[in-house]
């Protein structure tokens, strides 16, 4: 019985380790998306200013 309870306690304490590569890729994609959005907004403003004269 002690063996079973020790196994259950071990399962509760065991946490999956975060996948650092997946976290880094998600962060890089978010950063790239923000950068592309900023460039698109800047290009739109520049085009609007050129058309406005």
Secondary structure as UniProt FT lines:
FT   HELIX           2..13
FT   HELIX           20..52
//
